[in-house]
């Protein structure tokens, strides 16, 4: 353990930077196309596609900061080096803030899964059933470790991309591109805000701060992450096809535009109701996302507490995550309000400001603990 | 290994209980599959909801035997209509459960009918919310206006199909054979309703006396008399701010469909002067669609105008004019010009009716203006109704007659010297 800096790395598995990029892609795409097109259509109107470009630019900034910081401390996670940079107390606080952030993200996406299943498919089933079943499966994956999650993602992501392309191409014949005119009618302000909201969700890619030490080829992760972000931009453009399909006004009124997009796809006169098939694939994506965030929390908490193994924490963290997902929101309105009004500031302060602060202080103190 | 296998089997058994759908499991036998939903205005500001459900046993079992009986008569009736009234649509639908033995299931609902009375007096804005909010209704359900009582339409005897709902669907699916009515899907309707610069429209469903009914039909010995009435889809109902304000004739409806780029086929007839009065030629519209029409708003001296450009391809289907030499390209181009005039007439008929009588922009001119002149649009959108009503409209039609069928010239009686 001596050469690993002064941290307890715990995880023995290693993943490649390509697997990492795929994990990041799944992490974002499984939520960003589901309800965000509606939120962004409500804010930026028919210019939501411009907001997507802005969001990618903002996300690249976040990514650059995170990777620069992580590459300075390649053998440690942020839980360790935040203490090293800011001292045990402040650094520990920052580490805890990030753990709470990931924990909150995890609980929120579990709840989003629940809300979609209940609103669209199974309204009478208690929400804790959905929440517990996805966390239970994720729990099992966590005992396998990071490699297992990455490999499962290797199977599920191609399916997910196929589903995404299917939705995009399938709805394309019905998209009226005239709906995107006129461009920038209300100026750049709303578009920019739309971009910020999107970027605040993409900001979850700072999970790299927790996973960087477990990469095999660290020098390539920056570039692979960039590709993942560009791919995400393209995927989000598929999401904003909803505006061409339904107009900005109607899209903004929808709770889950992606689902409505699937519902209008027709493969001939008989094969029309494909939403449940796509939803099944999407649940796979949500599972990977939950597992990854859950993993970050369990691992980070173990490191924060100075434990030698994160596995004893898996079950308690999971139970708490289910509990928070059930208790954090009364209903869908709560969730969407949080997503629109609270989460952008919360997410960006954790994903951009904290790494930036650490980076600046580390630079001022002259970059210790390199390599 | 054996232990692993045991565990796997146990897990699979657990899966069975999960895959059954938890608390939301439903058995097909317990569902009443709704094919058609109709809304009407009831006394006391209530909404009357009428649904048509399929009776599966009758369709599978006694269906063939009573085929000619039009649903009633010999076998069991193949559909069941339920009616209930209440203040909201959902309340009324749940009220039906008091008299229906099965839970109504709307995921296969194909048509939503709105009575003309409801559309005119109350408007559709309030009631349409339920259909967009409910997870069982789909956005590709047809949304039509009914003239008269929807209950009459739901009881019309059927011959080729099993239920009246399927008759309606069949007629709509073959709309491209005429393009004389303008059906709209729920999703499209909501789009037009919520967007600025365009007002919704949809086809009107009504009963008409059956022309195939004759005196002989009722004589003893005739197997099954045809019904006195037939279902008929006609024209278009146009709305303004969610309320139906008027109706377009078949000709005007096609004018509307030309502008909206939704003509997909149908006959079109031109009359040419001939030696014995006028003689008609009918063309069949071949391909058209969204690409065949362009709306070009223009500003002339601060005043908005609209140029509509249409281009169509047709085939000759029938010529009753014996003097025409259809081998001559010049004759063809003369026909093309005549045809352009007829199409222009259809479009202008619709424009005039909408501008002068109903003052509603079902053509989407406002949307075109919004896209091309966003600044001007901001000024005029408040009084768009008036701007639209006084807007000069120019129509340019380009037609191409591609093919003339299997013969070139009409077959004349031998004494006529044509060439």
Interface residues (C-beta under 8 A of the other chain):
Chain A: X119 X120 X121 X122 X123 X124 X125 X126 X129 X133 X176 X178 X181 X182 X185 X246 X247 X249 X250 X253 X260 X263 X264 X266 X272 X273
Chain B: X18 X21 X22 X23 X24 X107 X132 X135 X138 X139 X140 X187 X190 X191 X194 X195 X290 X367 X370 X371 X372 X374
